[in-house]
Amino acid sequence: MFGFGRLSAEWKVGIASGSGLTKTLVLRCFAFSFSFSSTPCCSSALYIWKLVVRRLCGSRGAPSVPQRCWRLLVLLFLTLVHGSYLCMFFLVDTEPHWLSLLCFSCLGIYVILLFFLFVFGCLKREEDAVASGSVSHIVLAMIVTAILAVYGLLNAAQPPRVIEVEIPVEKLPESLNGLRLVLLSDIHLGPTVGRSKLQRIVSYDVVVIVGDLTDSRVTRLRSAAEPLGQMKARLGSYFATGNHDYYTADVEGWFELLRSMGIQALHNSHAKVFRPEQTQDWICLAGIDDLEARMLRYPGHGMDVEKALSGCSAESPIILLAHQPHAAKQALQQRPDISLVLSGHTHAGQLFPLTILAFLMNPFFCGLYRVSEHTMVYVTPGTSHYGIPMRIASRSEITNIILKRA
């Protein structure tokens, strides 16, 4: 399936800069055309049809009643898979619609099945399979897919695990030793994540949200986002944008909503974090716009590390919120004096076999990395999931970061 993130820069620019009506129409046109007409998507669907229908049922003679039922079932499955993209535009509300959950679950099964059909097909020589009429590799792929899909659905339905990570920070004042920052990222309010899941998340002492809060406009998700206003972070709540926040074409609307809830958006800016009784000791907590904001030519937005850190004291530690690991890498190349970068974006792959791609395509994948003697990077696997309500080889996470003097 194609996502908005796979569109060309020119199309993204057109969508982000158009009028409200134009954006809606263009996005819906893309939802239809890319879901139903894109060559890779249609080719992979035909590949699955060829193996699980023609090879299993045979192509000679009139099909029996069970064979006809199987064909209809596979056709319905593929239709739901392609319909998942449309759900992002037509079925977004306070709570996920059952059809959205079904479509995106089918999409997850589709991805897993496609991978194992291809792998097992490569392992079994095609000429031998044809000669013997064997379909064992197809059946095996379907069994493995079913097991992984059930596991993935159950795993994603679990509340995020809460883990503690101690991170040494250079120049950390004694008064801030042991300070706890609770890290959230990749909540993805949208077609398969709603208010009830967000309520479970924000029952903790949240401090920072590192991008990809949402997949739709404020007007559709205002009610779903209300639990964010219940956050009672003693030292403040902060937000930096992710690429999906820009895909909504409503970043300013989300900024306004977050401000009304007491959450400060770090839009290439920083805030001083300090204990009320020790105002002279502080941390420079900075946030930068997502990398794709500049590519989208989103008005007034674009990653600017120097602007975000302008005014940060050389004597104070710098913690940077940068949604994408690639942004973290670029920021550290510009400013090696940054003490800690907090990122998300990768979801730790979320769904096997996408885990392999996420690992290969990002300089930092998941967990804690020491970049230099004075700098660390932490990448969270995300607090929820994107679209497909599955997690395989990863788990949703809320990270309680404990800062320690280095």
Secondary structure, DSSP 4 states (H G I P E B T S, - for coil): ---GGGS-HHHHHHHHHS-HHHHHHHHHHHHHHHHHT-HHHHHHHHHHHIIIIIIHH-SSSPPPHHHHHHHHHHHHHHHHHHHHHHHHHHS-SSS--HHHHHHHHHHHHHHHHHHHHHHHHHHS-HHHHHHHT--HHHHHHHHHHHHHHHHHHHHHHSPPEEEEEEEEETT--GGGTT-EEEEE----BSSS--HHHHHHHTTS---EEES--BSS-HHHHTTTTGGGGG---TT-EEEE--HHHHHTT-HHHHHHHHHHTTEEE-SSEEEEE--TT-TTS-EEEEE---HHHHHHT-TT----HHHHHTT--TTS-EEEE-SSHHHHHHHHHH-TT--EEEE--SGGGSSTTHHHHHHHH-SS-SEEEE-SSS-EEEE---SS-SSS---SS---EEEEEEEEE-
